[in-house]
Amino acid sequence: MKVSHVQQRVQAIADVVADYERAHGLEDDLFTDVITEIANTSTDPRARALAGAALKSQAIDFQRLAA
């Protein structure tokens, strides 16, 4: 994952800001993808551990609608 790709996705969120549910979903997806990338590729063991621990929240079963 390149920084430029993340920047493009941030711009995509800005482009749909009037549709807050869509923007929120895109932001959630971006954060998940970035944290997953860190968990899977970082050479820093602490960063990998933090990212991996944060990703475990996705296994919690609760209704995810809008912010």
DRENMAR-130285 format. One record per atom (N, C-alpha, C): residue number from 1; residue in three letters; atom name; x, y, z. Coordinates in nm, 3 decimals. Example, Ala and Ser with C-alpha at 12.3 -4.5 7.8 and 13.67 -1.06 7.14 Angstrom:
BEGIN
+-----+-----+----+---------+---------+---------+
|   k |   r |  a |    east |   north |      up |
+-----+-----+----+---------+---------+---------+
|   1 | ALA |  N |   1.319 |  -0.569 |   0.780 |
|   1 | ALA | CA |   1.230 |  -0.450 |   0.780 |
|   1 | ALA |  C |   1.320 |  -0.330 |   0.780 |
|   2 | SER |  N |   1.285 |  -0.225 |   0.708 |
|   2 | SER | CA |   1.367 |  -0.106 |   0.714 |
|   2 | SER |  C |   1.290 |   0.003 |   0.787 |
+-----+-----+----+---------+---------+---------+
***
This chain:
BEGIN
+-----+-----+----+---------+---------+---------+
|   k |   r |  a |    east |   north |      up |
+-----+-----+----+---------+---------+---------+
|   1 | MET |  N |   0.085 |  -0.117 |   0.000 |
|   1 | MET | CA |   0.000 |   0.000 |   0.000 |
|   1 | MET |  C |   0.089 |   0.124 |   0.000 |
|   2 | LYS |  N |   0.064 |   0.212 |  -0.091 |
|   2 | LYS | CA |   0.143 |   0.333 |  -0.102 |
|   2 | LYS |  C |   0.069 |   0.451 |  -0.039 |
|   3 | VAL |  N |   0.145 |   0.548 |   0.010 |
|   3 | VAL | CA |   0.087 |   0.668 |   0.069 |
|   3 | VAL |  C |  -0.004 |   0.737 |  -0.032 |
|   4 | SER |  N |   0.036 |   0.740 |  -0.157 |
|   4 | SER | CA |  -0.046 |   0.805 |  -0.259 |
|   4 | SER |  C |  -0.184 |   0.739 |  -0.272 |
|   5 | HIS |  N |  -0.188 |   0.607 |  -0.254 |
|   5 | HIS | CA |  -0.316 |   0.535 |  -0.259 |
|   5 | HIS |  C |  -0.404 |   0.578 |  -0.142 |
|   6 | VAL |  N |  -0.346 |   0.589 |  -0.025 |
|   6 | VAL | CA |  -0.421 |   0.635 |   0.092 |
|   6 | VAL |  C |  -0.471 |   0.778 |   0.069 |
|   7 | GLN |  N |  -0.387 |   0.863 |   0.014 |
|   7 | GLN | CA |  -0.427 |   1.001 |  -0.013 |
|   7 | GLN |  C |  -0.544 |   1.006 |  -0.111 |
|   8 | GLN |  N |  -0.543 |   0.919 |  -0.210 |
|   8 | GLN | CA |  -0.654 |   0.913 |  -0.305 |
|   8 | GLN |  C |  -0.784 |   0.872 |  -0.235 |
|   9 | ARG |  N |  -0.773 |   0.778 |  -0.144 |
|   9 | ARG | CA |  -0.891 |   0.733 |  -0.072 |
|   9 | ARG |  C |  -0.943 |   0.840 |   0.024 |
|  10 | VAL |  N |  -0.853 |   0.916 |   0.083 |
|  10 | VAL | CA |  -0.895 |   1.029 |   0.167 |
|  10 | VAL |  C |  -0.970 |   1.131 |   0.080 |
|  11 | GLN |  N |  -0.920 |   1.156 |  -0.039 |
|  11 | GLN | CA |  -0.988 |   1.249 |  -0.129 |
|  11 | GLN |  C |  -1.126 |   1.195 |  -0.167 |
|  12 | ALA |  N |  -1.136 |   1.065 |  -0.187 |
|  12 | ALA | CA |  -1.266 |   1.005 |  -0.220 |
|  12 | ALA |  C |  -1.366 |   1.027 |  -0.107 |
|  13 | ILE |  N |  -1.320 |   1.023 |   0.017 |
|  13 | ILE | CA |  -1.406 |   1.052 |   0.132 |
|  13 | ILE |  C |  -1.450 |   1.198 |   0.127 |
|  14 | ALA |  N |  -1.357 |   1.287 |   0.101 |
|  14 | ALA | CA |  -1.390 |   1.430 |   0.093 |
|  14 | ALA |  C |  -1.490 |   1.456 |  -0.020 |
|  15 | ASP |  N |  -1.479 |   1.380 |  -0.127 |
|  15 | ASP | CA |  -1.567 |   1.399 |  -0.242 |
|  15 | ASP |  C |  -1.713 |   1.361 |  -0.214 |
|  16 | VAL |  N |  -1.736 |   1.277 |  -0.114 |
|  16 | VAL | CA |  -1.873 |   1.233 |  -0.084 |
|  16 | VAL |  C |  -1.919 |   1.279 |   0.054 |
|  17 | VAL |  N |  -1.858 |   1.384 |   0.105 |
|  17 | VAL | CA |  -1.886 |   1.429 |   0.241 |
|  17 | VAL |  C |  -2.035 |   1.463 |   0.262 |
|  18 | ALA |  N |  -2.105 |   1.503 |   0.158 |
|  18 | ALA | CA |  -2.248 |   1.533 |   0.171 |
|  18 | ALA |  C |  -2.329 |   1.408 |   0.206 |
|  19 | ASP |  N |  -2.279 |   1.292 |   0.170 |
|  19 | ASP | CA |  -2.342 |   1.164 |   0.204 |
|  19 | ASP |  C |  -2.265 |   1.105 |   0.322 |
|  20 | TYR |  N |  -2.302 |   1.150 |   0.443 |
|  20 | TYR | CA |  -2.221 |   1.116 |   0.561 |
|  20 | TYR |  C |  -2.212 |   0.966 |   0.586 |
|  21 | GLU |  N |  -2.315 |   0.890 |   0.553 |
|  21 | GLU | CA |  -2.308 |   0.746 |   0.575 |
|  21 | GLU |  C |  -2.204 |   0.682 |   0.483 |
|  22 | ARG |  N |  -2.205 |   0.725 |   0.358 |
|  22 | ARG | CA |  -2.105 |   0.671 |   0.264 |
|  22 | ARG |  C |  -1.964 |   0.713 |   0.304 |
|  23 | ALA |  N |  -1.949 |   0.841 |   0.341 |
|  23 | ALA | CA |  -1.817 |   0.890 |   0.383 |
|  23 | ALA |  C |  -1.769 |   0.813 |   0.506 |
|  24 | HIS |  N |  -1.859 |   0.790 |   0.599 |
|  24 | HIS | CA |  -1.823 |   0.716 |   0.720 |
|  24 | HIS |  C |  -1.779 |   0.574 |   0.685 |
|  25 | GLY |  N |  -1.852 |   0.509 |   0.596 |
|  25 | GLY | CA |  -1.816 |   0.373 |   0.555 |
|  25 | GLY |  C |  -1.681 |   0.368 |   0.486 |
|  26 | LEU |  N |  -1.657 |   0.464 |   0.397 |
|  26 | LEU | CA |  -1.528 |   0.470 |   0.329 |
|  26 | LEU |  C |  -1.415 |   0.493 |   0.428 |
|  27 | GLU |  N |  -1.441 |   0.578 |   0.527 |
|  27 | GLU | CA |  -1.339 |   0.605 |   0.628 |
|  27 | GLU |  C |  -1.311 |   0.479 |   0.711 |
|  28 | ASP |  N |  -1.415 |   0.410 |   0.752 |
|  28 | ASP | CA |  -1.397 |   0.285 |   0.827 |
|  28 | ASP |  C |  -1.314 |   0.185 |   0.746 |
|  29 | ASP |  N |  -1.347 |   0.171 |   0.618 |
|  29 | ASP | CA |  -1.274 |   0.078 |   0.532 |
|  29 | ASP |  C |  -1.127 |   0.118 |   0.520 |
|  30 | LEU |  N |  -1.103 |   0.249 |   0.504 |
|  30 | LEU | CA |  -0.966 |   0.298 |   0.494 |
|  30 | LEU |  C |  -0.887 |   0.266 |   0.620 |
|  31 | PHE |  N |  -0.945 |   0.297 |   0.735 |
|  31 | PHE | CA |  -0.875 |   0.272 |   0.861 |
|  31 | PHE |  C |  -0.845 |   0.122 |   0.877 |
|  32 | THR |  N |  -0.943 |   0.039 |   0.846 |
|  32 | THR | CA |  -0.922 |  -0.106 |   0.856 |
|  32 | THR |  C |  -0.810 |  -0.151 |   0.763 |
|  33 | ASP |  N |  -0.810 |  -0.102 |   0.641 |
|  33 | ASP | CA |  -0.708 |  -0.142 |   0.544 |
|  33 | ASP |  C |  -0.569 |  -0.096 |   0.587 |
|  34 | VAL |  N |  -0.559 |   0.026 |   0.638 |
|  34 | VAL | CA |  -0.428 |   0.078 |   0.682 |
|  34 | VAL |  C |  -0.379 |   0.001 |   0.804 |
|  35 | ILE |  N |  -0.467 |  -0.024 |   0.899 |
|  35 | ILE | CA |  -0.425 |  -0.098 |   1.019 |
|  35 | ILE |  C |  -0.386 |  -0.241 |   0.982 |
|  36 | THR |  N |  -0.460 |  -0.301 |   0.891 |
|  36 | THR | CA |  -0.426 |  -0.435 |   0.845 |
|  36 | THR |  C |  -0.289 |  -0.436 |   0.777 |
|  37 | GLU |  N |  -0.263 |  -0.336 |   0.695 |
|  37 | GLU | CA |  -0.133 |  -0.325 |   0.629 |
|  37 | GLU |  C |  -0.020 |  -0.315 |   0.732 |
|  38 | ILE |  N |  -0.041 |  -0.235 |   0.835 |
|  38 | ILE | CA |   0.060 |  -0.221 |   0.939 |
|  38 | ILE |  C |   0.079 |  -0.354 |   1.012 |
|  39 | ALA |  N |  -0.031 |  -0.419 |   1.046 |
|  39 | ALA | CA |  -0.023 |  -0.547 |   1.118 |
|  39 | ALA |  C |   0.050 |  -0.652 |   1.037 |
|  40 | ASN |  N |   0.034 |  -0.648 |   0.906 |
|  40 | ASN | CA |   0.091 |  -0.752 |   0.820 |
|  40 | ASN |  C |   0.231 |  -0.723 |   0.768 |
|  41 | THR |  N |   0.272 |  -0.597 |   0.765 |
|  41 | THR | CA |   0.398 |  -0.567 |   0.696 |
|  41 | THR |  C |   0.499 |  -0.486 |   0.777 |
|  42 | SER |  N |   0.460 |  -0.430 |   0.889 |
|  42 | SER | CA |   0.553 |  -0.347 |   0.964 |
|  42 | SER |  C |   0.669 |  -0.430 |   1.017 |
|  43 | THR |  N |   0.786 |  -0.370 |   1.019 |
|  43 | THR | CA |   0.902 |  -0.436 |   1.079 |
|  43 | THR |  C |   0.915 |  -0.402 |   1.227 |
|  44 | ASP |  N |   0.826 |  -0.317 |   1.275 |
|  44 | ASP | CA |   0.825 |  -0.277 |   1.416 |
|  44 | ASP |  C |   0.730 |  -0.370 |   1.492 |
|  45 | PRO |  N |   0.782 |  -0.455 |   1.580 |
|  45 | PRO | CA |   0.696 |  -0.552 |   1.649 |
|  45 | PRO |  C |   0.587 |  -0.485 |   1.733 |
|  46 | ARG |  N |   0.617 |  -0.370 |   1.792 |
|  46 | ARG | CA |   0.516 |  -0.300 |   1.872 |
|  46 | ARG |  C |   0.404 |  -0.250 |   1.782 |
|  47 | ALA |  N |   0.437 |  -0.192 |   1.667 |
|  47 | ALA | CA |   0.334 |  -0.145 |   1.573 |
|  47 | ALA |  C |   0.248 |  -0.261 |   1.525 |
|  48 | ARG |  N |   0.309 |  -0.375 |   1.493 |
|  48 | ARG | CA |   0.233 |  -0.493 |   1.451 |
|  48 | ARG |  C |   0.139 |  -0.539 |   1.561 |
|  49 | ALA |  N |   0.188 |  -0.541 |   1.685 |
|  49 | ALA | CA |   0.106 |  -0.586 |   1.798 |
|  49 | ALA |  C |  -0.011 |  -0.491 |   1.823 |
|  50 | LEU |  N |   0.015 |  -0.361 |   1.818 |
|  50 | LEU | CA |  -0.092 |  -0.263 |   1.838 |
|  50 | LEU |  C |  -0.198 |  -0.275 |   1.729 |
|  51 | ALA |  N |  -0.154 |  -0.284 |   1.605 |
|  51 | ALA | CA |  -0.248 |  -0.294 |   1.494 |
|  51 | ALA |  C |  -0.328 |  -0.424 |   1.502 |
|  52 | GLY |  N |  -0.261 |  -0.533 |   1.531 |
|  52 | GLY | CA |  -0.330 |  -0.661 |   1.544 |
|  52 | GLY |  C |  -0.433 |  -0.660 |   1.655 |
|  53 | ALA |  N |  -0.398 |  -0.598 |   1.767 |
|  53 | ALA | CA |  -0.492 |  -0.590 |   1.879 |
|  53 | ALA |  C |  -0.614 |  -0.505 |   1.841 |
|  54 | ALA |  N |  -0.592 |  -0.394 |   1.772 |
|  54 | ALA | CA |  -0.702 |  -0.307 |   1.731 |
|  54 | ALA |  C |  -0.796 |  -0.378 |   1.634 |
|  55 | LEU |  N |  -0.741 |  -0.458 |   1.546 |
|  55 | LEU | CA |  -0.824 |  -0.529 |   1.448 |
|  55 | LEU |  C |  -0.919 |  -0.630 |   1.513 |
|  56 | LYS |  N |  -0.889 |  -0.674 |   1.632 |
|  56 | LYS | CA |  -0.976 |  -0.770 |   1.701 |
|  56 | LYS |  C |  -1.113 |  -0.712 |   1.731 |
|  57 | SER |  N |  -1.126 |  -0.580 |   1.731 |
|  57 | SER | CA |  -1.257 |  -0.520 |   1.755 |
|  57 | SER |  C |  -1.357 |  -0.557 |   1.646 |
|  58 | GLN |  N |  -1.307 |  -0.593 |   1.529 |
|  58 | GLN | CA |  -1.397 |  -0.630 |   1.420 |
|  58 | GLN |  C |  -1.469 |  -0.762 |   1.447 |
|  59 | ALA |  N |  -1.420 |  -0.840 |   1.538 |
|  59 | ALA | CA |  -1.483 |  -0.967 |   1.572 |
|  59 | ALA |  C |  -1.598 |  -0.950 |   1.672 |
|  60 | ILE |  N |  -1.611 |  -0.830 |   1.727 |
|  60 | ILE | CA |  -1.718 |  -0.803 |   1.823 |
|  60 | ILE |  C |  -1.850 |  -0.788 |   1.746 |
|  61 | ASP |  N |  -1.949 |  -0.864 |   1.788 |
|  61 | ASP | CA |  -2.077 |  -0.864 |   1.719 |
|  61 | ASP |  C |  -2.167 |  -0.754 |   1.777 |
|  62 | PHE |  N |  -2.183 |  -0.647 |   1.700 |
|  62 | PHE | CA |  -2.279 |  -0.542 |   1.736 |
|  62 | PHE |  C |  -2.326 |  -0.476 |   1.607 |
|  63 | GLN |  N |  -2.439 |  -0.409 |   1.617 |
|  63 | GLN | CA |  -2.496 |  -0.346 |   1.499 |
|  63 | GLN |  C |  -2.413 |  -0.226 |   1.456 |
|  64 | ARG |  N |  -2.367 |  -0.228 |   1.333 |
|  64 | ARG | CA |  -2.287 |  -0.119 |   1.279 |
|  64 | ARG |  C |  -2.369 |  -0.047 |   1.175 |
|  65 | LEU |  N |  -2.421 |   0.069 |   1.210 |
|  65 | LEU | CA |  -2.501 |   0.146 |   1.118 |
|  65 | LEU |  C |  -2.425 |   0.269 |   1.073 |
|  66 | ALA |  N |  -2.450 |   0.380 |   1.135 |
|  66 | ALA | CA |  -2.381 |   0.506 |   1.102 |
|  66 | ALA |  C |  -2.334 |   0.568 |   1.231 |
|  67 | ALA |  N |  -2.237 |   0.656 |   1.219 |
|  67 | ALA | CA |  -2.183 |   0.722 |   1.337 |
|  67 | ALA |  C |  -2.284 |   0.815 |   1.400 |
+-----+-----+----+---------+---------+---------+
***
